[in-house]
Amino acid sequence: MNRNGDGRAVLCSSVREFLCSEAMHSLGIPTSRASRTLLDFIIQEHFPSVKVTEPNRYVDFFSVVVSEMAQLIALWMSVGFAHGVCNTDNFSLLSITIDYGPFGFMEAYNPDFVPNTSDDERRYKIGNQANIGMFNLNKLLQALNPLLDPRQKQLAARILEGYPVLYYTRFRELFKAKLGLLGEGRMMMI
């Protein structure tokens, strides 16, 4: 449904697809309502720490993705890596780096560094990557919401709220290690 490669869907086409998927469901024809089946497959194949038979599996899955995404972006930042196009379709549920389009590495610290020359608004500048990670995780949570009961929605929202702490904790660990401030047993040396 995306017309310009920007990750945004056209409203008319989105509504049309939604209405048709609901009609197909009502007619007894399998449709995109099969997202539960797809997510169970993803969990079973790629998230061994999450039990697919567990009632809270989608919350557990989301927790793993939030934690691993925080780790990934902290690793990017620790080496000065700017992805360049951090929109939702360029983030992996597996928390691996994909789509090496307009990436770049900072040569000197500059939180406004943008390797993507078409990012005129500087949305994906290196200093905004952690925030974009949170934005993308929020979009994932919105997609998961139809699969969650009210209590699970609250749990997942709290997990998302913990993302900044996970990110900054890992980011600080990586920088302390680079500076030699963490020694044996991960104790502060000074």
TORKOL-4160 file (C-alpha; in steps of 0.2 Angstrom, whole numbers, padded with zeros to 4 digits, m for minus):
190
<pt num="1" X="0000" Y="0000" Z="0000"/>
<pt num="2" X="0015" Y="0011" Z="0001"/>
<pt num="3" X="0017" Y="0022" Z="m0014"/>
<pt num="4" X="0033" Y="0032" Z="m0012"/>
<pt num="5" X="0044" Y="0019" Z="m0002"/>
<pt num="6" X="0043" Y="0030" Z="0014"/>
<pt num="7" X="0034" Y="0016" Z="0025"/>
<pt num="8" X="0018" Y="0026" Z="0025"/>
<pt num="9" X="0002" Y="0018" Z="0019"/>
<pt num="10" X="m0011" Y="0027" Z="0008"/>
<pt num="11" X="m0027" Y="0028" Z="0019"/>
<pt num="12" X="m0039" Y="0024" Z="0005"/>
<pt num="13" X="m0030" Y="0008" Z="0001"/>
<pt num="14" X="m0028" Y="0003" Z="0020"/>
<pt num="15" X="m0046" Y="0005" Z="0024"/>
<pt num="16" X="m0051" Y="m0005" Z="0008"/>
<pt num="17" X="m0039" Y="m0019" Z="0013"/>
<pt num="18" X="m0046" Y="m0019" Z="0031"/>
<pt num="19" X="m0064" Y="m0019" Z="0025"/>
<pt num="20" X="m0061" Y="m0033" Z="0013"/>
<pt num="21" X="m0051" Y="m0043" Z="0026"/>
<pt num="22" X="m0066" Y="m0042" Z="0038"/>
<pt num="23" X="m0078" Y="m0047" Z="0024"/>
<pt num="24" X="m0067" Y="m0062" Z="0020"/>
<pt num="25" X="m0067" Y="m0067" Z="0039"/>
<pt num="26" X="m0086" Y="m0066" Z="0040"/>
<pt num="27" X="m0087" Y="m0077" Z="0024"/>
<pt num="28" X="m0076" Y="m0090" Z="0033"/>
<pt num="29" X="m0061" Y="m0087" Z="0021"/>
<pt num="30" X="m0044" Y="m0086" Z="0030"/>
<pt num="31" X="m0037" Y="m0069" Z="0029"/>
<pt num="32" X="m0025" Y="m0057" Z="0038"/>
<pt num="33" X="m0034" Y="m0060" Z="0054"/>
<pt num="34" X="m0021" Y="m0075" Z="0054"/>
<pt num="35" X="m0009" Y="m0063" Z="0062"/>
<pt num="36" X="m0010" Y="m0074" Z="0078"/>
<pt num="37" X="m0004" Y="m0089" Z="0068"/>
<pt num="38" X="0010" Y="m0080" Z="0060"/>
<pt num="39" X="0016" Y="m0073" Z="0076"/>
<pt num="40" X="0016" Y="m0090" Z="0085"/>
<pt num="41" X="0026" Y="m0096" Z="0070"/>
<pt num="42" X="0039" Y="m0082" Z="0072"/>
<pt num="43" X="0040" Y="m0085" Z="0091"/>
<pt num="44" X="0042" Y="m0104" Z="0089"/>
<pt num="45" X="0055" Y="m0102" Z="0075"/>
<pt num="46" X="0065" Y="m0087" Z="0082"/>
<pt num="47" X="0062" Y="m0084" Z="0100"/>
<pt num="48" X="0066" Y="m0100" Z="0110"/>
<pt num="49" X="0065" Y="m0092" Z="0126"/>
<pt num="50" X="0047" Y="m0088" Z="0124"/>
<pt num="51" X="0035" Y="m0103" Z="0126"/>
<pt num="52" X="0022" Y="m0103" Z="0112"/>
<pt num="53" X="0010" Y="m0112" Z="0123"/>
<pt num="54" X="0011" Y="m0098" Z="0137"/>
<pt num="55" X="m0005" Y="m0087" Z="0138"/>
<pt num="56" X="0007" Y="m0072" Z="0140"/>
<pt num="57" X="0018" Y="m0077" Z="0125"/>
<pt num="58" X="0014" Y="m0061" Z="0115"/>
<pt num="59" X="0019" Y="m0050" Z="0130"/>
<pt num="60" X="0035" Y="m0061" Z="0133"/>
<pt num="61" X="0039" Y="m0059" Z="0115"/>
<pt num="62" X="0037" Y="m0040" Z="0115"/>
<pt num="63" X="0048" Y="m0040" Z="0131"/>
<pt num="64" X="0062" Y="m0049" Z="0122"/>
<pt num="65" X="0061" Y="m0038" Z="0106"/>
<pt num="66" X="0061" Y="m0022" Z="0117"/>
<pt num="67" X="0076" Y="m0028" Z="0126"/>
<pt num="68" X="0086" Y="m0034" Z="0111"/>
<pt num="69" X="0081" Y="m0018" Z="0101"/>
<pt num="70" X="0088" Y="m0007" Z="0115"/>
<pt num="71" X="0104" Y="m0018" Z="0115"/>
<pt num="72" X="0106" Y="m0016" Z="0096"/>
<pt num="73" X="0104" Y="0003" Z="0095"/>
<pt num="74" X="0116" Y="0005" Z="0110"/>
<pt num="75" X="0129" Y="m0006" Z="0100"/>
<pt num="76" X="0126" Y="0005" Z="0085"/>
<pt num="77" X="0129" Y="0021" Z="0095"/>
<pt num="78" X="0144" Y="0014" Z="0103"/>
<pt num="79" X="0153" Y="0013" Z="0086"/>
<pt num="80" X="0145" Y="0029" Z="0079"/>
<pt num="81" X="0134" Y="0020" Z="0067"/>
<pt num="82" X="0120" Y="0030" Z="0059"/>
<pt num="83" X="0108" Y="0018" Z="0050"/>
<pt num="84" X="0100" Y="0032" Z="0040"/>
<pt num="85" X="0083" Y="0025" Z="0037"/>
<pt num="86" X="0076" Y="0019" Z="0054"/>
<pt num="87" X="0058" Y="0018" Z="0048"/>
<pt num="88" X="0048" Y="0003" Z="0054"/>
<pt num="89" X="0050" Y="m0008" Z="0039"/>
<pt num="90" X="0069" Y="m0006" Z="0041"/>
<pt num="91" X="0069" Y="m0013" Z="0059"/>
<pt num="92" X="0069" Y="m0032" Z="0062"/>
<pt num="93" X="0059" Y="m0042" Z="0075"/>
<pt num="94" X="0075" Y="m0051" Z="0077"/>
<pt num="95" X="0085" Y="m0036" Z="0082"/>
<pt num="96" X="0098" Y="m0037" Z="0068"/>
<pt num="97" X="0104" Y="m0023" Z="0057"/>
<pt num="98" X="0095" Y="m0024" Z="0040"/>
<pt num="99" X="0094" Y="m0012" Z="0025"/>
<pt num="100" X="0111" Y="m0004" Z="0023"/>
<pt num="101" X="0105" Y="0009" Z="0012"/>
<pt num="102" X="0112" Y="0027" Z="0017"/>
<pt num="103" X="0121" Y="0022" Z="0033"/>
<pt num="104" X="0137" Y="0030" Z="0039"/>
<pt num="105" X="0149" Y="0031" Z="0053"/>
<pt num="106" X="0153" Y="0047" Z="0062"/>
<pt num="107" X="0171" Y="0053" Z="0061"/>
<pt num="108" X="0169" Y="0065" Z="0076"/>
<pt num="109" X="0155" Y="0066" Z="0088"/>
<pt num="110" X="0140" Y="0075" Z="0081"/>
<pt num="111" X="0123" Y="0070" Z="0087"/>
<pt num="112" X="0115" Y="0079" Z="0071"/>
<pt num="113" X="0125" Y="0068" Z="0059"/>
<pt num="114" X="0114" Y="0061" Z="0045"/>
<pt num="115" X="0121" Y="0050" Z="0032"/>
<pt num="116" X="0105" Y="0050" Z="0022"/>
<pt num="117" X="0106" Y="0065" Z="0010"/>
<pt num="118" X="0087" Y="0064" Z="0007"/>
<pt num="119" X="0083" Y="0066" Z="0026"/>
<pt num="120" X="0080" Y="0084" Z="0025"/>
<pt num="121" X="0070" Y="0085" Z="0041"/>
<pt num="122" X="0085" Y="0075" Z="0050"/>
<pt num="123" X="0072" Y="0063" Z="0057"/>
<pt num="124" X="0085" Y="0049" Z="0057"/>
<pt num="125" X="0100" Y="0058" Z="0063"/>
<pt num="126" X="0111" Y="0048" Z="0074"/>
<pt num="127" X="0106" Y="0057" Z="0090"/>
<pt num="128" X="0088" Y="0052" Z="0087"/>
<pt num="129" X="0091" Y="0033" Z="0084"/>
<pt num="130" X="0086" Y="0028" Z="0102"/>
<pt num="131" X="0070" Y="0038" Z="0101"/>
<pt num="132" X="0066" Y="0031" Z="0084"/>
<pt num="133" X="0068" Y="0014" Z="0091"/>
<pt num="134" X="0055" Y="0018" Z="0104"/>
<pt num="135" X="0043" Y="0025" Z="0091"/>
<pt num="136" X="0045" Y="0009" Z="0081"/>
<pt num="137" X="0043" Y="m0002" Z="0096"/>
<pt num="138" X="0027" Y="0008" Z="0100"/>
<pt num="139" X="0021" Y="0004" Z="0082"/>
<pt num="140" X="0024" Y="m0014" Z="0085"/>
<pt num="141" X="0014" Y="m0014" Z="0101"/>
<pt num="142" X="0000" Y="m0006" Z="0092"/>
<pt num="143" X="0000" Y="m0020" Z="0079"/>
<pt num="144" X="0000" Y="m0033" Z="0094"/>
<pt num="145" X="m0014" Y="m0025" Z="0103"/>
<pt num="146" X="m0028" Y="m0035" Z="0095"/>
<pt num="147" X="m0020" Y="m0050" Z="0101"/>
<pt num="148" X="m0019" Y="m0044" Z="0119"/>
<pt num="149" X="m0031" Y="m0044" Z="0133"/>
<pt num="150" X="m0033" Y="m0028" Z="0144"/>
<pt num="151" X="m0021" Y="m0034" Z="0157"/>
<pt num="152" X="m0008" Y="m0039" Z="0144"/>
<pt num="153" X="m0009" Y="m0022" Z="0136"/>
<pt num="154" X="m0005" Y="m0014" Z="0152"/>
<pt num="155" X="0010" Y="m0026" Z="0155"/>
<pt num="156" X="0016" Y="m0023" Z="0137"/>
<pt num="157" X="0014" Y="m0004" Z="0139"/>
<pt num="158" X="0025" Y="m0005" Z="0155"/>
<pt num="159" X="0038" Y="m0015" Z="0146"/>
<pt num="160" X="0039" Y="m0001" Z="0132"/>
<pt num="161" X="0041" Y="0012" Z="0146"/>
<pt num="162" X="0056" Y="0003" Z="0152"/>
<pt num="163" X="0065" Y="0004" Z="0135"/>
<pt num="164" X="0074" Y="0020" Z="0138"/>
<pt num="165" X="0082" Y="0013" Z="0154"/>
<pt num="166" X="0087" Y="m0003" Z="0145"/>
<pt num="167" X="0095" Y="0007" Z="0131"/>
<pt num="168" X="0104" Y="0020" Z="0142"/>
<pt num="169" X="0110" Y="0006" Z="0154"/>
<pt num="170" X="0118" Y="m0004" Z="0139"/>
<pt num="171" X="0125" Y="0012" Z="0131"/>
<pt num="172" X="0134" Y="0017" Z="0147"/>
<pt num="173" X="0141" Y="0000" Z="0149"/>
<pt num="174" X="0148" Y="0000" Z="0132"/>
<pt num="175" X="0156" Y="0017" Z="0134"/>
<pt num="176" X="0163" Y="0014" Z="0151"/>
<pt num="177" X="0171" Y="m0002" Z="0144"/>
<pt num="178" X="0178" Y="0008" Z="0129"/>
<pt num="179" X="0186" Y="0020" Z="0142"/>
<pt num="180" X="0192" Y="0006" Z="0153"/>
<pt num="181" X="0181" Y="0011" Z="0167"/>
<pt num="182" X="0175" Y="m0007" Z="0169"/>
<pt num="183" X="0187" Y="m0020" Z="0175"/>
<pt num="184" X="0187" Y="m0038" Z="0181"/>
<pt num="185" X="0170" Y="m0043" Z="0188"/>
<pt num="186" X="0162" Y="m0027" Z="0179"/>
<pt num="187" X="0167" Y="m0016" Z="0194"/>
<pt num="188" X="0171" Y="0002" Z="0192"/>
<pt num="189" X="0190" Y="0005" Z="0192"/>
<pt num="190" X="0189" Y="0023" Z="0198"/>
